[in-house]
């Protein structure tokens, strides 16, 4: 299993199933095995109306780390929720410049050793000398090494109110932390579109050993990709690789630029906010296109690997692994050819999909990943195919080598065509799933010329085929496979039930697209496929009767496919009580009123979307966060093609669903883009971010 997937699974388990470590706190400090916390104040006494600094100091055990505002590929930022006297206020966390922690392909942004997170508190103007200013901070953080542990503590300050304020012994430490915060850039910055991502440039005033840009908003810049620095003329130029939601022209990018003059030279952090312009800031590098395409292919390969773990593809991969047991007992050359045939089927399917996308794009259509599932006919055909595969696995239908490579007819045949069509089947059922790493690769591909688009799609297909290809070509791995036996037939029959489950899901998708009549026709078609299987067995000894029966069934099935295609689409399902249907006009109206808005772009055929809604968006604590913040929830259903939703996806550099956007309160605030895989904590943290920290 890839390192990134292992880390993601560990983080999900920690966030969803492990109870947070709750620390019994003293008034100003708390401690766990990994983190020691203390709440510091710049004042030992305060006066009415005064603003003063406080700091949350984290002393972190060796090899452990906590997280910055944007945690990177995984993680969760530290949060502070204040309980203050009436009339008092607390500012947002002022984040020091983070550092990078990398493990394999995963890069996180955070802190090691010791860090002070500053905030500003304001004493009520009507506070009376002799009273007490009591503040309580509910602190939650995630601390990680090779595992991640969510922790929380309650810390407090209790300061006297006096006619004149007095500095504390901790004021010097807080002043040093304030001086180390990122400062405004002393020179004008330019941010321009490049082939592989935005190009950030500034005047060259001296030598630099390194530079790194930490984007405040998740998804705009790839965290693990390198950021090449070079001098172009009289300017330094830093290549920022596109993340899963590439920045659109005209949109600002906010973050922290960290520069280091030498290997042991001073490290200075600058606050950056610049809008992306269309033209290059300086002459482009000679090899400017290669890094973007190479990174997109690498991301596509990783996304294809992760697709094998998705519920759409895993049953098909299991079936092919089962068939490999049979081939593994023969010659190594035969086993290898089956792996190559399967890979050829996958690559041919992705190449065909890429060519279809190119044709539709040339015709002016708005397209995206999984677009074919917006067609009721396609959904119905896939349901029929998976039902036939299920019948074959159950031993009720032989669909032979010309279909999916399953059935007893392959026992005495080489079955290379079966392996090829097994790859085709895996490709077909993979398209409603979206995996991590895919978003940026697909967004890049759909904006590139034909050759680049085809290369990225083939990289995605190779990633999908790679596990089976390695099993078939690497004898050392084959030795780990169990020996063939009677158990194989039982397992093969058991694998029919995931196929039947997929058929149920597809019929439900069809219900969203074509209404009750579409479901009726789909069920009739499934009945006819079962009838075809029975007639084939019952008339096997009478060729003439079998041919007539087969002709009758083919004609009936053709009608079952044709009728949904001509049937009018079902009206859109009404939104739930907690949400409204997305329209561009409704979003614009709510934003003009300054209301906070959460937008969920989803589809009935998108399994990732359905999982996110079940494990995160529908959870009571998330619903409570919506209610507390007065957040309006707009839900855009892309089950059938919708140009308005396609346009919003394009605005954020996405080629398909899911897409989750949170617009904080305030008419001028831009959207926070959430990850494609959600947990309740990720959603709640995004909803709680201060508006000013997420302009994009």
Number of C-alpha atoms within 10 A of each C-alpha: 8 11 12 19 17 11 19 17 12 16 23 19 12 17 21 15 9 13 11 16 15 13 13 14 16 13 14 18 19 19 16 16 7 19 22 15 22 20 22 25 26 20 19 18 19 25 26 19 14 14 15 18 19 22 24 23 19 23 20 21 17 11 12 18 26 29 26 24 26 22 23 28 22 19 26 27 21 21 20 20 14 18 15 18 15 10 12 19 15 19 13 18 20 17 18 22 23 22 17 18 19 14 13 9 14 18 19 24 26 25 23 20 14 15 20 24 23 24 18 16 20 19 22 19 12 12 20 15 14 11 11 17 21 14 17 19 19 14 17 19 21 23 24 17 15 9 11 22 18 19 19 21 21 23 23 20 18 14 17 17 21 17 12 11 16 13 14 14 13 15 18 12 15 23 12 11 17 19 11 14 18 20 15 12 15 9 10 10 15 20 26 21 20 23 19 21 23 28 27 26 23 19 16 15 10 7 11 17 12 17 20 20 22 27 25 24 22 22 24 26 26 25 28 19 17 13 19 15 19 16 17 16 11 11 16 21 27 21 26 28 27 27 24 27 27 23 23 20 16 13 15 17 22 21 23 24 20 19 18 17 15 12 10 8 11 9 14 17 22 18 18 22 20 18 18 21 19 14 12 18 21 18 9 14 12 7 8 14 14 12 18 21 21 16 21 32 26 19 25 31 26 25 23 27 25 21 26 24 16 16 16 22 21 17 21 24 21 16 18 23 17 19 20 22 19 15 21 21 13 10 9 15 13 17 25 21 18 26 27 22 22 30 27 20 25 29 25 18 22 24 19 14 19 22 16 12 22 19 12 13 15 9 9 9 12 16 19 19 21 21 19 18 26 20 17 27 21 15 21 27 15 19 25 23 19 22 23 26 27 26 23 22 26 19 16 17 22 22 21 17 22 15 20 26 27 28 22 16 13 18 12 7 10 14 20 21 20 26 30 26 25 27 31 23 25 26 25 20 20 22 20 23 20 25 20 22 22 26 28 26 32 26 26 29 24 24 13 15 10 14 10 18 26 22 19 29 28 23 24 29 29 22 26 30 28 19 16 21 21 16 21 27 19 13 14 11 11 18 11 9 14 10 12 16 10 7 9 16 15 12 14 21 15 14 20 22 17 17 23 18 13 20 22 15 16 25 21 16 24 32 20 24 26 24 20 13 16 28 21 15 20 27 17 15 23 20 13 19 22 17 15 21 19 14 17 21 14 12 14 13 10 10 11 11 15 18 15 10 16 17 13 13 18 14 10 16 20 11 14 22 20 13 15 24 17 11 14 13 17 16 10 14 11 9 14 10 7 13 16 16 18 19 15 11 10 13 19 12 13 17 20 12 11 16 19 23 23 21 22 23 22 24 26 23 25 21 19 22 24 16 13 18 17 12 14 22 20 13 13 11 15 20 16 12 16 21 12 9 15 13 19 20 20 21 21 23 21 23 24 23 17 13 13 15 20 19 14 16 20 18 14 20 24 25 27 25 30 26 22 21 19 24 28 29 21 16 16 14 19 20 21 24 22 19 20 20 20 20 20 20 16 18 20 18 15 18 22 13 17 13 19 14 18 24 20 24
